[in-house]
Amino acid sequence: MKCIICNGENIRKTNINEEMKIGKNIVCLPINIPVCTTCGEKYYDRRTIQYLETEEKRLKEGKVPLNEVGKVLEYNN
């Protein structure tokens, strides 16, 4: 398989944190997907997309326990 962006051939299954915005929060979901090691292009199969959609729905419904790992602060001048 060649990368559709850079035509590189170094595409490897990689553990990444997919960021999903839920309200004003950002939730990191760990997934394992093919990623081009040259340019960073990510490749999602149908099963992964369905998983992300299901988890997004569950997160919006408040059905998933979450751990706070940091803060995002907004500057109001």
N, C-alpha and C positions, 0 to 999 in steps of 0.2 A: 504494500500500500504506500502510495506517495502522498505527501501533504498537498492539499489543494491550494495552499497559500504560497509556500516557498519551494515546492517540489522536492523537499527533503525526504529521505527514506528512513529517518530515525524516529519512528512513531512507536512509543512504548506505553504499556499500561502503567498508570501512575496514580497514586493516592493524592487527591486534591480536596480542598474544602470549597464546595460550591456555595457562594454567598447568595442568600435569598432575603429580600427586604419584606418584612412583615410589619406593617404600620410604620413606626419610626425606628424599628429595631432591625438589625441585620443578624440573621441566623446562618451559621456555617454548618453545612451538611457534608460529612465526609463521604466521598464516592471514589470509585476506582474506574478510570476511563482512559482511552488512548489519548496521548498528548504528543505533539511533535516536539522533540527535544531541541530542534533547531530554532523554531519561531514561537513555540508555545500554543499553537492552534489546538483546540480541544475538539474531540469527536464524541458525540452522544448517540447511542443507539436508542431504539424505540423503548426498550425496557427501562433504561436509565431515565428517559424523559417521563415515562409513566410514573416511575418512582418519585421523581422530583415533583410532579404535579400532585400526586397523592400526599406527599409530605407537606407541600405548601398548603393544601386544603386542611390537613390536620393541624398545622401550626396556626392557621387563621382561626380555627375553631377552638384553639387553646387545649388541644388533646395531647400535647407532647410536653413532657417535663424538660425544662431547659436549665442550663447552668450559666450564670453570669461569669464571663471571663475577662471583661474589660468595660470601658465606658467610651461613649462618643459624646463629646461636649460641644455645645453650640455657643459661639461668642455673640452676645447681644450688646452692641455699642449704643 
